[in-house]
Amino acid sequence: MESGASSAITVPTEAHSDRTDRLSPWNPFWARETELDLDSGRYVKIWQGPQHPGVTGNMALEVTLEGDVVRDCKTHIGYLHRGFEKLMERRKWIQCFPIVCRICVPEPDTNEYLFAAGVEELSGVEIPVKAAWLRALVLEMIRVASMTMGLGGQAGAYGLGIVGQWAVVHRDYMLDLFEELTGGRVYHMYILPGGVRQDLPEGFTGRMEKVLRMFENLIADIEKVMFDNAVFKARTKGSGVLPREWVEPFGVTGTTARAAGVPLDVRKDNPYLIYDQLDFEKIVGGESDIYERAFLRKEEILMSIRLIRQILKRMPGEGPVRRKLPNVLHWQVQAGETYVRAESGRGEMGYYMVSDGGEYPRRVHVRGASYTHAMALLEQMARGQSIADIAGLMVSLQTCPPEIER
């Protein structure tokens, strides 16, 4: 520390209390502040991340502790330096696809769909019926893969490393199918303006059913090892509770909101593709703790498995999968603006897109659930928690740091 610099940090008064429900954006945490004197010997500051198994990606938590209790938490990003939104302003429309799929690595297809849907809405392109079914299939496939990996991370945060290993292996089984369908394992670039790149390969439905049964068996094992585990229950039930009244002002969406009893699901609230033709209901909880959020994600994996079976059974057998487009290297998309959204594994993803009638996007802004969950929300919920529970809390909010640094 430089000579003459203050060793005190300013934190909310409520940080000295475990009653996190006193905070809300309508009663802001900065309204009443106090100072933590780091020279008093009562507090210690440590960093968790960016290279740490207890963080969900390239970000870090600056944590101030009193004993093992977190009194202040600041999230730090900036370790990727990507600026994808700005890069897209210097790329032609079709050249943006290798960019958008990297906005959230474990779930690239949602970004592919949203960018394609935005371009189609601006240009007035309607996709073939079968392409809509194939897009929904791919979105549910990647939802199963990413949420399974998330469950593995949730278990690993509490010492159940075997569940994490199971989850990674089964995610690879789903990635095998992606490789067969798209040619790529992690980044697929399968969903393009006008539809999708190709139809299902021969025998794909049978191989998919085999993998889905493996996932169902995996979930049965996870229920025994993780959700029926007394230690896991003791550490997660009643921990990291998100008050229901925080959901709207903090912009909480997805399973995190549904676990708090708020039934938000873009697939039902604003149906897109063919979701209005599928038979499913929102899965809503109420306890809103770490256990509840993990439990709901497990149930939603099973629901996505059922949706995949519905899609494969009801999808048209024949028909085109892509509309013919103008020369995409010189495509001038009609001037206008739009906002499209979809339900990702972390919550609502949205793309605000503006075209000035040229060959390049004028503006692309990405709204991801991780920004609010991992920044404003995590900083507040961490206060009053034990340092041992911070990793589990972070994973329970399904944060994807690359999605923040876009």
C-alpha positions in Angstrom: 0.0 0.0 0.0 1.3 3.4 -0.9 2.4 5.8 1.8 -0.5 7.9 3.1 -3.2 5.6 1.4 -6.2 4.7 3.5 -6.5 1.1 4.6 -10.2 1.3 5.2 -12.9 0.2 2.8 -16.5 1.4 2.7 -19.2 -1.3 2.8 -22.9 -1.2 3.5 -24.0 -1.2 7.2 -26.0 -4.3 6.5 -22.8 -6.2 5.7 -22.4 -6.7 9.5 -25.7 -8.6 9.5 -26.7 -11.9 8.0 -30.1 -10.5 7.3 -29.5 -10.0 3.5 -33.2 -9.6 3.0 -33.0 -6.0 4.2 -31.3 -5.1 1.0 -33.0 -4.3 -2.3 -32.5 -1.9 -5.2 -35.4 0.2 -3.6 -33.5 0.2 -0.3 -30.0 0.5 -1.8 -27.0 -1.0 0.0 -25.0 2.2 -0.5 -27.6 4.3 1.4 -26.0 3.6 4.8 -22.3 2.8 4.8 -19.6 2.1 7.3 -15.9 1.4 7.1 -14.0 -1.8 7.7 -10.6 -0.9 9.1 -8.2 -3.4 7.5 -5.4 -2.2 9.9 -7.4 -3.3 12.9 -6.5 -6.9 12.6 -10.2 -7.8 12.6 -10.6 -8.2 8.9 -8.6 -9.8 6.1 -8.9 -9.4 2.4 -8.4 -12.3 0.0 -8.9 -13.0 -3.7 -10.9 -16.0 -5.0 -10.0 -16.3 -8.7 -9.5 -15.8 -11.5 -7.5 -19.1 -11.5 -9.4 -21.0 -8.8 -11.6 -24.1 -8.9 -14.3 -22.2 -7.0 -15.1 -19.7 -9.7 -17.1 -20.4 -12.8 -14.7 -18.8 -15.3 -12.4 -15.9 -15.9 -13.4 -13.6 -13.1 -12.3 -13.0 -9.5 -14.0 -12.1 -6.2 -12.3 -9.6 -3.9 -13.5 -10.8 -0.5 -13.1 -9.1 2.9 -13.5 -11.6 5.8 -14.2 -11.3 9.5 -13.2 -14.8 10.6 -14.7 -17.0 8.0 -17.7 -14.7 7.3 -17.8 -12.5 4.2 -18.3 -8.9 5.1 -17.7 -7.4 1.7 -17.5 -8.8 -1.8 -16.6 -7.2 -5.1 -16.6 -9.0 -8.5 -13.9 -8.3 -10.9 -14.0 -9.0 -14.7 -11.7 -7.9 -17.5 -9.5 -11.0 -17.8 -10.7 -11.8 -21.3 -10.7 -8.4 -23.0 -12.9 -9.5 -25.9 -15.3 -6.7 -26.7 -17.4 -8.8 -29.1 -20.2 -6.3 -29.3 -17.8 -3.7 -30.8 -16.1 -6.3 -33.0 -19.5 -7.0 -34.7 -19.7 -3.4 -35.8 -16.7 -4.1 -38.0 -17.8 -7.5 -39.4 -20.3 -8.2 -42.1 -23.5 -9.9 -40.9 -22.5 -13.4 -41.8 -19.0 -12.9 -40.3 -20.5 -12.3 -36.8 -21.5 -15.9 -36.3 -18.0 -17.2 -35.3 -18.2 -14.3 -32.7 -21.6 -14.7 -31.1 -21.2 -18.5 -30.4 -18.2 -17.6 -28.2 -20.2 -15.2 -25.9 -21.0 -18.2 -23.7 -18.9 -21.2 -24.4 -20.9 -23.9 -22.7 -24.1 -22.8 -24.5 -23.2 -21.3 -27.9 -26.4 -22.3 -29.8 -28.6 -19.8 -27.9 -26.5 -17.0 -29.2 -26.5 -18.4 -32.7 -30.3 -18.5 -32.7 -30.7 -15.0 -31.3 -28.4 -13.4 -33.8 -30.0 -15.3 -36.7 -33.5 -14.4 -35.4 -32.6 -10.8 -35.1 -31.2 -10.7 -38.7 -34.3 -12.5 -40.0 -36.7 -10.1 -38.2 -34.8 -7.1 -39.6 -34.7 -8.4 -43.1 -38.2 -10.0 -43.2 -36.9 -13.6 -43.8 -39.2 -16.4 -42.8 -37.5 -19.8 -42.1 -39.0 -23.1 -43.2 -41.1 -25.0 -40.8 -38.7 -27.9 -40.4 -35.9 -25.5 -39.6 -37.8 -24.1 -36.6 -38.1 -27.7 -35.3 -34.4 -28.3 -35.8 -33.5 -25.1 -34.0 -35.6 -26.0 -31.0 -34.0 -29.5 -31.0 -30.5 -28.0 -30.9 -31.5 -25.5 -28.2 -32.8 -28.2 -25.9 -29.8 -30.4 -26.6 -27.3 -27.8 -25.5 -29.5 -26.9 -22.6 -29.2 -30.5 -21.3 -25.4 -30.5 -21.9 -24.8 -27.1 -20.2 -27.1 -27.6 -17.2 -25.7 -31.1 -16.6 -22.2 -29.5 -16.5 -23.6 -26.9 -14.1 -24.9 -29.6 -11.8 -21.5 -31.2 -11.8 -20.0 -27.8 -10.7 -22.6 -27.4 -8.0 -21.7 -30.8 -6.5 -17.9 -30.2 -6.9 -18.2 -26.9 -4.9 -19.2 -29.1 -1.9 -16.6 -31.8 -2.3 -18.7 -34.3 -4.5 -16.1 -34.4 -7.3 -17.4 -37.7 -8.7 -20.6 -36.0 -9.8 -18.6 -33.4 -11.7 -16.7 -36.2 -13.5 -20.0 -38.0 -14.4 -21.4 -34.7 -15.7 -18.4 -34.0 -18.0 -18.4 -37.5 -19.4 -22.2 -37.3 -20.2 -21.8 -33.8 -21.7 -19.3 -35.4 -24.1 -21.9 -37.9 -25.1 -24.2 -35.1 -26.2 -21.3 -33.3 -27.8 -20.7 -36.5 -29.9 -24.2 -35.9 -31.3 -23.5 -32.2 -32.0 -20.3 -33.3 -33.8 -22.3 -35.7 -35.9 -25.0 -33.1 -36.7 -22.9 -29.9 -37.2 -19.2 -31.0 -37.6 -18.2 -29.2 -34.4 -18.1 -30.3 -30.7 -18.0 -27.0 -28.8 -18.9 -24.3 -31.4 -21.4 -25.4 -33.9 -22.4 -22.5 -36.2 -25.4 -24.6 -37.2 -28.1 -22.0 -36.9 -27.8 -19.4 -39.7 -30.0 -16.7 -41.1 -32.7 -18.4 -43.1 -32.7 -21.7 -41.2 -30.1 -24.3 -40.4 -27.1 -25.8 -42.3 -28.4 -29.3 -42.8 -31.0 -31.9 -41.9 -30.5 -34.7 -39.3 -28.2 -37.5 -40.5 -29.6 -41.0 -41.0 -30.2 -42.9 -37.7 -29.7 -39.8 -35.6 -33.0 -40.3 -33.7 -32.0 -43.7 -32.5 -28.6 -42.6 -31.3 -30.2 -39.6 -29.5 -32.6 -41.9 -27.7 -29.7 -44.0 -26.4 -27.9 -40.9 -25.1 -31.1 -39.6 -23.5 -31.5 -42.8 -21.5 -27.9 -42.4 -20.3 -28.7 -39.0 -19.0 -31.8 -40.3 -17.2 -29.7 -42.9 -15.5 -27.1 -40.2 -14.7 -29.8 -38.0 -13.0 -31.0 -41.1 -11.0 -27.4 -41.5 -9.7 -27.0 -37.8 -9.0 -30.2 -37.9 -6.9 -28.7 -40.6 -4.7 -25.2 -39.2 -4.4 -26.0 -35.4 -4.3 -29.6 -34.6 -3.5 -30.0 -37.4 -0.9 -26.6 -36.6 0.7 -27.0 -35.4 4.3 -23.9 -33.2 4.1 -25.0 -31.5 0.9 -28.5 -30.9 2.3 -27.0 -29.4 5.5 -24.8 -27.0 3.6 -27.2 -25.9 0.9 -30.7 -25.8 2.5 -31.3 -22.4 3.9 -28.0 -21.1 2.4 -27.9 -18.4 -0.3 -31.6 -17.5 0.0 -32.7 -15.1 -2.7 -35.8 -13.0 -1.5 -38.6 -13.1 -4.0 -38.9 -9.3 -3.9 -35.4 -9.1 -5.3 -36.2 -10.9 -8.5 -37.7 -8.0 -10.5 -35.5 -5.1 -9.4 -32.3 -7.1 -9.8 -33.4 -8.5 -13.2 -33.2 -12.1 -12.1 -34.5 -14.6 -14.7 -34.4 -18.3 -15.5 -34.2 -21.1 -12.9 -32.9 -18.7 -10.3 -36.2 -16.7 -10.5 -38.3 -19.8 -10.7 -36.7 -21.2 -7.6 -37.8 -18.0 -5.8 -41.4 -18.7 -6.8 -41.5 -16.3 -9.8 -42.7 -18.2 -12.9 -40.6 -16.6 -15.6 -39.8 -18.7 -18.7 -39.5 -17.1 -22.1 -40.5 -20.3 -23.8 -43.9 -20.0 -22.2 -44.2 -16.2 -21.7 -43.2 -15.2 -25.2 -43.1 -18.5 -27.3 -40.7 -18.6 -30.2 -39.9 -21.2 -32.8 -42.3 -24.1 -32.0 -42.5 -24.0 -28.2 -46.2 -23.1 -28.3 -46.8 -26.5 -29.9 -44.9 -28.5 -27.2 -46.5 -30.0 -24.0 -44.6 -28.7 -21.0 -45.2 -26.6 -17.9 -43.0 -24.2 -15.9 -41.1 -25.8 -13.0 -41.4 -23.4 -10.1 -40.1 -23.7 -6.5 -40.3 -21.4 -3.5 -37.5 -22.1 -1.0 -35.0 -20.0 -3.2 -31.9 -21.4 -1.6 -28.9 -23.2 -3.2 -30.5 -26.6 -2.8 -33.7 -25.5 -4.5 -31.9 -23.9 -7.4 -29.9 -27.1 -8.0 -33.0 -29.3 -7.6 -34.9 -27.3 -10.1 -32.1 -27.5 -12.6 -32.1 -31.2 -12.2 -35.8 -31.3 -12.9 -35.4 -29.0 -15.9 -32.8 -31.4 -17.4 -35.4 -34.1 -17.3 -38.0 -31.7 -18.8 -35.6 -30.9 -21.7 -35.1 -34.6 -22.3 -38.9 -35.0 -22.6 -39.0 -32.0 -25.0 -36.3 -33.5 -27.2 -38.4 -36.7 -27.5 -41.5 -34.6 -28.4 -39.6 -32.7 -31.1 -38.1 -35.8 -32.7 -41.5 -37.5 -32.7 -43.5 -34.5 -34.1 -41.0 -32.9 -36.4 -41.9 -33.0 -40.2 -40.0 -35.8 -42.0 -39.5 -33.9 -45.2 -39.1 -30.3 -46.3 -36.5 -27.6 -46.8 -34.3 -26.5 -43.8 -33.0 -23.2 -45.1 -34.2 -20.3 -47.3 -32.2 -19.0 -50.1 -30.5 -15.7 -49.2 -28.8 -12.9 -51.2 -25.0 -13.0 -51.5 -24.2 -12.9 -47.7 -20.9 -11.2 -48.3 -22.7 -8.2 -49.7 -26.0 -8.5 -47.9 -27.5 -5.1 -47.0 -29.9 -5.8 -44.2 -32.9 -3.5 -44.1 -32.6 -0.5 -41.7 -34.4 -0.9 -38.4 -34.0 -2.2 -34.9 -35.3 -5.2 -33.0 -35.0 -7.1 -29.7 -35.2 -10.9 -29.7 -35.0 -13.1 -26.7 -34.9 -16.8 -25.7 -34.6 -19.0 -22.6 -31.0 -20.1 -22.0 -29.8 -22.4 -19.2 -29.0 -19.4 -17.1 -32.1 -17.3 -17.8 -33.3 -14.8 -20.4 -30.9 -14.1 -23.2 -31.7 -11.1 -25.4 -30.2 -9.4 -28.4 -30.9 -5.7 -29.3 -29.8 -5.2 -32.9 -29.7 -2.1 -35.1 -29.2 -1.9 -38.8 -28.6 1.3 -40.8 -29.3 -0.5 -44.1 -25.6 -1.4 -44.7 -23.5 -4.5 -44.9 -22.4 -4.3 -41.2 -24.5 -4.2 -38.0 -24.8 -0.7 -36.6 -25.2 -2.0 -33.0 -25.5 -5.3 -31.3 -26.1 -5.4 -27.6 -26.3 -8.7 -25.7 -28.4 -9.1 -22.5 -27.3 -12.1 -20.6 -28.5 -13.4 -17.3 -24.9 -13.7 -16.0 -24.4 -9.9 -15.9 -27.0 -9.3 -13.2 -26.5 -12.6 -11.5 -22.8 -12.5 -11.2 -22.3 -8.8 -10.6 -25.0 -7.0 -8.7 -26.7 -10.0 -7.2 -23.7 -12.1 -6.2 -22.0 -9.1 -4.4 -25.1 -8.7 -2.2 -25.8 -12.4 -1.5 -22.2 -13.1 -0.6 -22.3 -10.9 2.4 -22.9 -12.8 5.6 -22.0 -16.1 3.9 -19.2 -18.4 5.0 -16.2 -18.3 2.7 -16.6 -22.0 2.3 -20.0 -21.5 0.7 -19.1 -18.8 -1.8 -18.2 -21.2 -4.6 -21.5 -23.0 -4.2 -23.4 -19.8 -4.1 -21.7 -18.6 -7.3 -22.4 -21.8 -9.2 -26.0 -21.8 -8.0 -26.6 -18.5 -9.8 -25.4 -20.2 -13.0 -22.9 -17.4 -13.8 -21.0 -17.5 -17.1 -18.2 -14.9 -17.0 -17.5 -14.9 -20.7 -21.1 -13.8 -21.2 -20.4 -10.7 -19.0 -17.3 -9.7 -21.0 -18.9 -9.4 -24.4 
